Amino acid sequence: MSNHPAPADIIELSTEELDALIVRLQEAIDYDLALSADDVRLLLNAVITLASMQERLSDKDITLHKLRKLLGMVKSSEKLSDLTDEAKPVGKPKIKRKKKPKEKKRPPPTQIFHPLETLNKGELCPECAIGKLYKYEPAQLLRITGHSPFSAVLHLSERIRCNACGQLFTAPLADEILADGSNNQKYGYSARSLMALSKYFSGAPFYRQESLQDILGFSITASTIFDQCEYLANDLHPVVIFMKGMSADAVHFHLDDTTHRILEQESIEKRNRKSGKLEKRTGLYASGIIATVNGYDIVLFQTNIGHAGEFIDELLSQRQADLPPPILMSDALSSNSPTVVPVLHGCCNAHGRRQYVDVIAQFPEQVEWVLERYKLIWEHESETVKEEMTPTKRLAYHKAHSLPVMNEIRDWGAGYSASDTAENNSGLGKAIAYFDRHFQRLTLFCQVEGAKLDNNYMEAILKLIVRNRKNAYFYKTLAGAAISDTITSCIATAAQANINVFDYFNAIQRNQAEVKTNPGAWLPWNYTEQLS
């Protein structure tokens, strides 16, 4: 027989309740506080359960289920439906709940302890003069404060000088000061990072940042902010060059571009990709590429006289010859097709659907029918995401469910075009012709593993360029555009890797020498390994 008392009834605690209990226990240790009766009861129950479990484990007849029940991990019910899944009604589908989006980890607030200096533990209560004072849980106030984005601190290092040889001796700066820049650097790494994020992510032009600082009492000129962003771009440049080399071997590409403007950029002569003839070119575009490599998405931007197809040709010209053709997702413009290597080129179904949406006012009944069919395609795609299907299962699912719908839309279009009432040159006729002409590319997601349904991912990220263009209107020089491309590429890539971009930029600047030597070790998803 055991000398231990029988375990009390298991009290089931949720993860949140257990975390809260641990916090209360830690506070009791840190501040010498008394525990409540309920907390003491929980701890006693846990100790008794542990003692009982140790004794039961010494017996060899305990089963895993009994151990789980002893620990309160399963219900004590003896019902078959609670013990096995086999008792559930046959044919009743198991409902899989949609997972909540993973919340980003937020750093805990800085804690400042304010001691009570006028009273001490063990003294008589000044209020009643009877009881004695004891430690109690601290009062809490969470205060969110605001301040200017940039502030100036003047560091004065004491110096002494020899009156014989004139040698100067200067007090060294603290490590935390030098971590934000060298001892002759006015604007710290953190200031440069914040300036770049304000401009190339938030879309605040240099002159607007200058105006904001003016009204906050600490003036920084627009030209100074540009200079600091250029310093940051120089430090990020080796990483961007390395990412371009990696992107050449990607398994999948998203591609798109948008018009832009560079004030001092004049027309240039470039060779036509197909004919090889020199042509005078003036069309200026900001091109974007998302390259999927080893499970990571690399985002690259390039702004110059040239379209997205020329940008991806530059990348693919460095691709290893023995690799299989990559998958490319873009709109149906012929200028987006690469010419240096063969690709599996899919077309964006959002664009195919938009051809019909644009004429819904003229052909409401016909377009509504098409849109109802197209709606099913995205519902099927949502199902593949919800069920976390592998590429193979996703392809089989779309072949079984989406391809028949796409064929139905195509067959309807062919029948409508052949009817006596059809006007092939009308808006609806052109939408039908677009769908039929690009049908193979529009259905690539039903033919090739990993092919995407639409190009919405690229268009969403391209908003970074559009936002900056709407606020600043233009670049002055090609160099300014290159600085923007470098910083924005790193912002977008780091954001897709779900890391703190501000911390990443600071780390790159602090370790700029190592970044130049080995940029592959300082990619957004692996740079923290170099800091440990």
PAVEX-322564 format. One line per 5 residues: number of its first residue (from 1); their letters; for each residue x, y, z of C-alpha. Coordinates in Angstrom, 1 decimal, padded with zeros to 4 digits. Layout:
% residues N
NUM> A> X,Y,Z ~ ...
% end
This chain:
% residues 532
1> MSNHP> 000.0,000.0,000.0 ~ 001.1,003.5,-000.7 ~ 001.8,006.1,001.9 ~ 000.8,008.9,-000.5 ~ -002.7,010.4,-000.2
6> APADI> -005.0,009.6,-003.1 ~ -004.8,012.1,-005.9 ~ -007.5,014.8,-005.8 ~ -009.9,015.3,-008.7 ~ -007.9,016.4,-011.8
11> IELST> -008.6,020.0,-012.5 ~ -008.3,020.6,-016.2 ~ -006.5,023.8,-017.0 ~ -006.3,025.4,-020.4 ~ -003.0,026.6,-021.8
16> EELDA> -003.9,030.2,-021.0 ~ -004.9,029.3,-017.4 ~ -001.7,027.3,-016.9 ~ 000.4,030.2,-018.3 ~ -001.3,032.6,-015.9
21> LIVRL> -000.6,030.3,-013.0 ~ 003.1,030.1,-013.9 ~ 003.2,033.9,-014.1 ~ 001.7,034.2,-010.7 ~ 004.1,031.8,-009.2
26> QEAID> 007.1,033.6,-010.8 ~ 005.8,036.9,-009.4 ~ 005.5,035.4,-005.9 ~ 009.1,034.3,-006.1 ~ 010.4,037.6,-007.5
31> YDLAL> 008.5,039.9,-005.1 ~ 008.2,037.6,-002.1 ~ 004.3,037.5,-002.4 ~ 001.8,035.2,-000.7 ~ -000.1,032.8,-002.9
36> SADDV> -003.9,032.7,-002.9 ~ -005.7,029.7,-001.4 ~ -006.8,028.6,-004.9 ~ -003.2,028.6,-006.2 ~ -001.9,026.6,-003.2
41> RLLLN> -004.7,024.1,-003.8 ~ -003.7,023.7,-007.4 ~ 000.0,023.2,-006.5 ~ -000.9,020.6,-003.8 ~ -003.0,018.7,-006.3
46> AVITL> -000.2,018.7,-008.8 ~ 002.3,017.4,-006.2 ~ -000.1,014.6,-005.1 ~ -000.7,013.7,-008.7 ~ 003.1,013.6,-009.4
51> ASMQE> 003.7,011.3,-006.3 ~ 000.9,009.0,-007.4 ~ 002.1,008.9,-011.0 ~ 005.6,008.0,-009.8 ~ 004.3,005.1,-007.8
56> RLSDK> 002.0,003.9,-010.6 ~ 004.9,004.0,-013.1 ~ 006.8,001.6,-010.9 ~ 004.1,-001.0,-011.7 ~ 004.4,-002.7,-015.1
61> DITLH> 000.7,-003.1,-015.6 ~ -000.1,000.6,-016.3 ~ -001.2,001.3,-019.9 ~ -000.7,004.4,-021.9 ~ -004.4,005.2,-021.8
66> KLRKL> -004.4,004.9,-018.0 ~ -001.4,007.1,-017.7 ~ -003.1,009.7,-019.9 ~ -006.3,009.5,-017.9 ~ -004.2,009.8,-014.6
71> LGMVK> -002.7,013.0,-015.9 ~ -006.1,014.4,-016.9 ~ -005.2,014.4,-020.7 ~ -008.3,012.4,-021.6 ~ -011.8,012.2,-020.3
76> SSEKL> -012.7,009.5,-017.7 ~ -015.7,008.4,-019.7 ~ -015.9,004.8,-020.7 ~ -018.1,005.4,-023.7 ~ -016.8,003.8,-026.9
81> SDLTD> -017.3,007.1,-028.8 ~ -015.0,008.8,-026.4 ~ -012.4,006.0,-026.5 ~ -012.2,005.4,-030.2 ~ -013.0,007.1,-033.5
86> EAKPV> -014.5,003.9,-034.9 ~ -017.8,004.4,-033.1 ~ -018.6,007.6,-035.0 ~ -021.4,007.2,-037.6 ~ -020.2,005.7,-040.8
91> GKPKI> -020.3,008.1,-043.7 ~ -020.5,011.2,-041.6 ~ -017.6,013.4,-042.8 ~ -015.2,014.6,-040.2 ~ -015.4,018.4,-039.9
96> KRKKK> -012.0,020.0,-040.1 ~ -012.0,023.3,-038.4 ~ -010.3,026.1,-040.1 ~ -007.0,027.0,-038.4 ~ -006.7,030.4,-037.0
101> PKEKK> -004.0,032.5,-038.6 ~ -000.8,032.3,-036.7 ~ -000.3,035.5,-034.7 ~ 003.0,037.3,-034.9 ~ 005.0,037.1,-031.8
106> RPPPT> 005.2,040.5,-030.1 ~ 008.0,041.4,-027.8 ~ 006.9,041.8,-024.2 ~ 006.8,045.4,-022.9 ~ 009.7,046.8,-021.0
111> QIFHP> 009.2,046.3,-017.2 ~ 010.2,049.0,-014.8 ~ 009.9,048.3,-011.1 ~ 009.0,051.2,-008.8 ~ 009.8,050.4,-005.1
116> LETLN> 007.7,051.7,-002.3 ~ 010.4,053.6,-000.4 ~ 008.4,054.9,002.6 ~ 007.1,051.6,003.9 ~ 008.8,048.2,004.4
121> KGELC> 007.6,044.6,004.9 ~ 006.9,043.8,008.6 ~ 006.2,047.4,009.7 ~ 002.9,048.3,011.4 ~ 000.2,049.5,009.1
126> PECAI> 000.1,053.4,009.2 ~ -003.6,053.3,008.6 ~ -004.9,051.1,011.4 ~ -001.7,050.8,013.5 ~ -002.6,047.1,014.2
131> GKLYK> -001.7,044.9,011.4 ~ 001.7,044.3,009.9 ~ 002.6,044.9,006.3 ~ 003.4,042.1,003.9 ~ 004.4,041.9,000.2
136> YEPAQ> 001.5,041.9,-002.2 ~ 001.3,041.6,-006.0 ~ 002.4,044.8,-007.7 ~ 000.0,047.2,-009.3 ~ 000.2,047.4,-013.0
141> LLRIT> 000.0,050.2,-015.5 ~ 000.8,049.6,-019.2 ~ 001.7,053.0,-020.7 ~ 002.0,053.4,-024.5 ~ 004.1,056.5,-025.3
146> GHSPF> 004.6,058.5,-028.4 ~ 007.8,060.3,-029.5 ~ 009.5,061.8,-032.6 ~ 010.7,059.2,-035.0 ~ 014.2,060.7,-034.7
151> SAVLH> 015.9,062.2,-031.7 ~ 019.4,063.7,-031.2 ~ 021.7,062.7,-028.3 ~ 025.0,064.4,-027.9 ~ 027.7,062.1,-026.4
156> LSERI> 030.5,063.9,-024.7 ~ 033.6,061.8,-024.1 ~ 035.9,063.0,-021.5 ~ 039.5,063.7,-022.7 ~ 042.8,064.4,-021.0
161> RCNAC> 046.0,065.6,-022.6 ~ 049.6,065.2,-021.7 ~ 051.3,068.6,-021.2 ~ 054.6,067.2,-022.4 ~ 053.9,065.1,-025.5
166> GQLFT> 050.4,066.3,-026.2 ~ 048.9,062.8,-026.4 ~ 045.2,062.8,-026.0 ~ 043.3,060.1,-024.0 ~ 039.5,059.8,-024.7
171> APLAD> 036.9,057.9,-022.8 ~ 035.5,055.1,-025.0 ~ 031.8,055.0,-026.0 ~ 029.6,052.3,-024.6 ~ 029.0,049.2,-026.7
176> EILAD> 025.3,050.0,-027.2 ~ 026.1,053.3,-028.7 ~ 028.7,051.8,-031.1 ~ 026.1,049.1,-032.0 ~ 024.1,051.8,-033.8
181> GSNNQ> 027.0,053.2,-035.8 ~ 030.7,053.9,-035.8 ~ 032.1,056.6,-033.6 ~ 032.2,059.2,-036.4 ~ 028.7,058.4,-037.8
186> KYGYS> 026.0,061.1,-037.1 ~ 022.9,059.1,-038.2 ~ 022.7,055.7,-036.6 ~ 021.8,052.5,-038.4 ~ 018.4,052.5,-036.7
191> ARSLM> 017.7,056.0,-038.1 ~ 018.7,054.9,-041.6 ~ 016.4,051.9,-041.4 ~ 013.5,053.9,-040.2 ~ 014.0,056.5,-043.0
196> ALSKY> 014.0,053.8,-045.6 ~ 010.9,052.0,-044.3 ~ 009.0,055.3,-044.1 ~ 009.9,056.0,-047.7 ~ 009.8,052.6,-049.5
201> FSGAP> 007.2,050.8,-047.4 ~ 004.9,053.6,-046.0 ~ 005.3,055.7,-049.1 ~ 006.3,058.9,-047.3 ~ 008.4,061.0,-049.7
206> FYRQE> 011.6,062.5,-048.5 ~ 010.2,066.0,-048.4 ~ 007.2,064.8,-046.3 ~ 009.6,063.3,-043.8 ~ 011.4,066.6,-043.7
211> SLQDI> 008.2,068.5,-043.0 ~ 007.2,066.0,-040.2 ~ 010.5,066.5,-038.5 ~ 010.2,070.3,-038.8 ~ 006.9,070.4,-036.8
216> LGFSI> 008.4,067.9,-034.3 ~ 011.2,070.2,-033.5 ~ 014.1,068.3,-035.0 ~ 014.8,069.1,-038.6 ~ 016.3,066.7,-041.1
221> TASTI> 016.5,067.8,-044.8 ~ 015.1,065.7,-047.6 ~ 018.6,065.4,-049.2 ~ 020.0,064.1,-046.0 ~ 017.3,061.4,-045.7
226> FDQCE> 018.1,060.3,-049.3 ~ 021.8,060.1,-048.5 ~ 021.1,057.9,-045.5 ~ 018.9,055.6,-047.6 ~ 021.7,055.3,-050.1
231> YLAND> 024.1,054.2,-047.4 ~ 021.6,051.5,-046.5 ~ 021.1,050.4,-050.1 ~ 024.9,050.0,-050.5 ~ 024.9,047.6,-047.5
236> LHPVV> 021.9,045.7,-048.8 ~ 023.3,045.5,-052.4 ~ 025.4,042.2,-051.9 ~ 022.3,040.5,-050.6 ~ 020.2,041.5,-053.5
241> IFMKG> 022.8,040.4,-056.0 ~ 023.0,037.0,-054.3 ~ 019.1,036.7,-054.3 ~ 019.1,037.4,-058.1 ~ 021.6,034.5,-058.6
246> MSADA> 019.4,032.2,-056.4 ~ 016.2,033.3,-058.3 ~ 017.6,032.1,-061.6 ~ 017.1,028.5,-060.4 ~ 013.6,029.0,-059.0
251> VHFHL> 010.9,026.4,-059.6 ~ 008.1,029.0,-059.9 ~ 007.9,032.7,-060.9 ~ 005.3,035.4,-060.6 ~ 005.8,038.2,-063.0
256> DDTTH> 004.2,041.7,-063.5 ~ 005.1,045.3,-064.1 ~ 003.7,048.8,-063.9 ~ 004.6,052.1,-065.6 ~ 006.9,054.6,-063.9
261> RILEQ> 008.8,057.8,-064.5 ~ 012.4,058.9,-064.2 ~ 012.9,062.6,-064.9 ~ 016.4,062.6,-066.3 ~ 016.1,059.3,-068.2
266> ESIEK> 016.4,059.8,-071.9 ~ 015.5,057.4,-074.7 ~ 017.9,054.5,-075.3 ~ 018.6,052.0,-078.0 ~ 018.0,048.3,-077.1
271> RNRKS> 017.9,045.2,-079.2 ~ 014.5,043.6,-079.9 ~ 014.4,040.3,-078.1 ~ 013.0,038.5,-081.1 ~ 014.4,040.2,-084.2
276> GKLEK> 017.7,041.4,-082.6 ~ 017.4,044.8,-084.3 ~ 018.3,048.0,-082.4 ~ 015.2,050.0,-081.5 ~ 014.8,053.4,-079.9
281> RTGLY> 013.0,052.8,-076.6 ~ 011.3,055.2,-074.2 ~ 008.8,053.0,-072.3 ~ 009.8,052.9,-068.6 ~ 008.5,050.2,-066.3
286> ASGII> 008.9,049.0,-062.7 ~ 009.0,045.2,-063.0 ~ 008.4,042.8,-060.2 ~ 009.3,039.1,-059.9 ~ 008.5,036.6,-057.1
291> ATVNG> 010.8,033.6,-057.3 ~ 010.1,030.5,-055.2 ~ 013.4,028.9,-054.2 ~ 013.8,026.1,-051.6 ~ 010.4,027.0,-050.1
296> YDIVL> 011.1,030.7,-049.8 ~ 009.8,033.6,-051.8 ~ 012.3,036.1,-053.2 ~ 010.9,039.4,-054.3 ~ 012.9,041.5,-056.8
301> FQTNI> 012.1,044.8,-058.4 ~ 013.8,046.6,-061.3 ~ 012.9,050.0,-062.7 ~ 014.3,051.0,-066.1 ~ 013.5,051.3,-069.8
306> GHAGE> 012.3,047.7,-070.3 ~ 009.4,045.5,-069.4 ~ 009.0,042.5,-067.2 ~ 009.8,040.0,-069.9 ~ 013.3,041.5,-070.3
311> FIDEL> 013.8,041.4,-066.5 ~ 013.0,037.7,-066.3 ~ 015.2,037.0,-069.3 ~ 018.1,038.5,-067.4 ~ 017.5,036.1,-064.5
316> LSQRQ> 016.9,033.0,-066.6 ~ 020.1,033.6,-068.6 ~ 021.9,032.5,-065.5 ~ 019.8,029.4,-064.9 ~ 021.5,026.0,-064.7
321> ADLPP> 021.1,024.2,-068.0 ~ 020.2,020.8,-066.5 ~ 017.2,022.1,-064.5 ~ 013.6,021.4,-065.7 ~ 011.6,024.3,-067.2
326> PILMS> 010.3,026.6,-064.5 ~ 006.6,027.5,-064.0 ~ 005.7,031.1,-064.8 ~ 002.6,033.0,-063.8 ~ 001.8,036.3,-065.5
331> DALSS> -000.9,038.0,-067.5 ~ -001.3,037.1,-071.2 ~ 000.8,039.9,-072.7 ~ 003.3,038.5,-075.2 ~ 006.0,040.8,-073.8
336> NSPTV> 005.9,038.8,-070.6 ~ 007.0,035.6,-072.3 ~ 010.7,034.7,-071.7 ~ 012.9,034.0,-074.7 ~ 016.1,032.5,-073.3
341> VPVLH> 014.8,029.2,-071.9 ~ 011.5,027.3,-072.3 ~ 009.0,027.8,-069.5 ~ 005.6,026.3,-068.4 ~ 003.7,029.6,-068.8
346> GCCNA> 000.4,029.9,-067.0 ~ -002.0,032.9,-067.5 ~ -003.8,034.7,-064.7 ~ -007.4,033.7,-064.3 ~ -008.2,037.0,-062.6
351> HGRRQ> -007.4,038.7,-065.9 ~ -009.5,036.1,-067.8 ~ -012.4,036.8,-065.5 ~ -011.9,040.6,-065.7 ~ -012.5,040.4,-069.5
356> YVDVI> -016.1,039.4,-068.7 ~ -016.5,041.8,-065.7 ~ -015.7,044.7,-068.0 ~ -018.8,044.1,-070.2 ~ -021.3,043.1,-067.5
361> AQFPE> -023.3,046.3,-068.1 ~ -023.9,045.4,-071.8 ~ -024.4,041.6,-071.3 ~ -025.7,041.1,-067.7 ~ -027.2,037.7,-068.1
366> QVEWV> -024.4,036.1,-070.0 ~ -021.6,037.5,-067.9 ~ -023.4,036.6,-064.6 ~ -023.6,033.0,-065.8 ~ -019.8,033.0,-066.5
371> LERYK> -019.0,034.6,-063.2 ~ -021.0,032.0,-061.3 ~ -018.9,029.3,-063.0 ~ -015.7,031.1,-062.3 ~ -016.6,031.5,-058.7
376> LIWEH> -016.5,027.7,-058.4 ~ -012.8,027.7,-059.5 ~ -011.7,029.9,-056.6 ~ -013.9,027.9,-054.2 ~ -012.0,024.8,-055.3
381> ESETV> -008.7,026.5,-054.8 ~ -009.7,027.6,-051.3 ~ -010.6,024.0,-050.5 ~ -007.1,022.9,-051.5 ~ -005.6,025.5,-049.2
386> KEEMT> -007.9,024.6,-046.3 ~ -007.2,020.9,-046.6 ~ -003.4,021.6,-047.0 ~ -003.2,019.4,-050.0 ~ 000.1,018.4,-051.4
391> PTKRL> 000.9,019.6,-055.0 ~ 000.0,016.1,-056.3 ~ -003.4,016.0,-054.5 ~ -004.1,019.6,-055.5 ~ -003.5,018.9,-059.1
396> AYHKA> -005.8,015.8,-059.0 ~ -008.5,017.8,-057.2 ~ -008.5,020.6,-059.8 ~ -008.5,018.1,-062.7 ~ -011.6,016.5,-061.2
401> HSLPV> -013.5,019.6,-060.1 ~ -012.1,022.8,-061.8 ~ -011.2,021.5,-065.3 ~ -014.8,020.5,-066.1 ~ -016.0,024.0,-065.1
406> MNEIR> -013.3,025.6,-067.4 ~ -014.4,023.4,-070.2 ~ -018.0,024.3,-069.6 ~ -017.2,028.0,-069.9 ~ -015.2,027.4,-073.1
411> DWGAG> -018.0,025.3,-074.7 ~ -020.6,027.9,-073.8 ~ -018.4,030.6,-075.4 ~ -018.0,028.5,-078.6 ~ -021.8,027.9,-078.8
416> YSASD> -022.6,031.6,-078.2 ~ -020.1,032.7,-080.8 ~ -021.6,030.4,-083.4 ~ -025.2,031.6,-082.7 ~ -027.0,034.0,-085.0
421> TAENN> -027.3,036.6,-082.2 ~ -023.6,036.8,-081.4 ~ -021.4,039.8,-082.3 ~ -017.9,038.6,-082.3 ~ -016.4,042.1,-082.3
426> SGLGK> -018.5,043.1,-079.3 ~ -017.0,043.3,-075.8 ~ -018.5,039.9,-074.9 ~ -017.2,038.4,-078.2 ~ -013.7,039.6,-077.4
431> AIAYF> -013.9,038.2,-073.9 ~ -014.9,034.8,-075.2 ~ -012.1,035.0,-077.8 ~ -009.5,035.9,-075.1 ~ -010.6,032.9,-073.0
436> DRHFQ> -010.5,030.5,-075.9 ~ -007.2,031.8,-077.2 ~ -005.4,031.5,-073.9 ~ -007.3,028.4,-072.6 ~ -004.2,026.1,-072.3
441> RLTLF> -002.4,028.7,-070.2 ~ -005.5,029.6,-068.2 ~ -005.9,025.9,-067.3 ~ -002.2,025.2,-066.5 ~ -003.1,024.8,-062.8
446> CQVEG> -005.1,021.7,-063.9 ~ -002.2,020.3,-065.9 ~ 001.0,020.9,-063.9 ~ 001.9,020.4,-060.3 ~ 002.5,023.7,-058.5
451> AKLDN> 001.0,025.9,-061.2 ~ -000.9,028.9,-059.8 ~ -004.5,029.9,-060.4 ~ -003.9,033.6,-060.7 ~ -001.3,036.3,-060.3
456> NYMEA> -002.9,038.2,-057.4 ~ 000.1,037.5,-055.2 ~ 002.4,039.5,-057.4 ~ -000.1,042.3,-058.0 ~ -000.5,042.7,-054.2
461> ILKLI> 003.3,043.0,-053.6 ~ 003.6,045.4,-056.6 ~ 001.5,047.8,-054.6 ~ 004.7,048.7,-052.7 ~ 005.9,050.4,-056.0
466> VRNRK> 002.5,051.8,-056.8 ~ 002.2,053.4,-053.3 ~ 005.6,055.1,-053.6 ~ 004.7,056.3,-057.1 ~ 001.4,057.8,-056.0
471> NAYFY> 003.1,059.8,-053.3 ~ 006.4,060.8,-054.9 ~ 005.3,060.6,-058.6 ~ 008.8,059.9,-060.0 ~ 012.5,059.3,-059.5
476> KTLAG> 014.9,061.9,-060.5 ~ 017.7,059.7,-061.8 ~ 018.2,056.0,-062.6 ~ 020.5,055.8,-059.6 ~ 017.6,056.9,-057.3
481> AAISD> 015.4,054.2,-058.9 ~ 018.1,051.5,-058.3 ~ 018.3,052.5,-054.6 ~ 014.5,052.1,-054.4 ~ 014.6,048.7,-056.1
486> TITSC> 017.3,047.4,-053.8 ~ 015.6,048.5,-050.6 ~ 012.1,047.6,-051.7 ~ 013.2,044.2,-052.8 ~ 014.7,043.5,-049.3
491> IATAA> 011.6,044.9,-047.5 ~ 009.3,042.7,-049.5 ~ 011.4,039.6,-049.3 ~ 011.9,040.0,-045.5 ~ 008.2,040.7,-045.0
496> QANIN> 007.3,037.4,-046.9 ~ 009.7,035.6,-044.6 ~ 007.7,037.0,-041.6 ~ 010.7,038.6,-039.9 ~ 011.2,042.1,-038.3
501> VFDYF> 012.4,044.2,-041.2 ~ 013.7,047.0,-039.0 ~ 015.9,044.5,-037.0 ~ 017.0,042.9,-040.2 ~ 018.2,046.2,-041.7
506> NAIQR> 020.0,047.1,-038.5 ~ 021.8,043.7,-038.5 ~ 022.9,044.0,-042.1 ~ 024.4,047.5,-041.4 ~ 026.2,046.4,-038.2
511> NQAEV> 027.8,043.4,-040.1 ~ 028.4,045.0,-043.5 ~ 031.9,043.6,-043.8 ~ 030.6,040.0,-043.3 ~ 027.7,040.6,-045.6
516> KTNPG> 030.0,041.5,-048.5 ~ 032.1,038.4,-047.8 ~ 029.3,035.9,-047.5 ~ 025.9,037.4,-048.5 ~ 024.2,034.0,-048.6
521> AWLPW> 024.5,033.8,-044.8 ~ 022.6,037.0,-044.4 ~ 019.4,036.3,-046.2 ~ 016.2,037.3,-044.3 ~ 015.4,033.7,-043.2
526> NYTEQ> 018.8,032.7,-042.0 ~ 020.6,035.9,-040.8 ~ 019.8,035.3,-037.1 ~ 022.1,032.3,-037.2 ~ 025.0,034.6,-037.7
531> LS> 024.0,036.7,-034.6 ~ 024.1,033.8,-032.1
% end
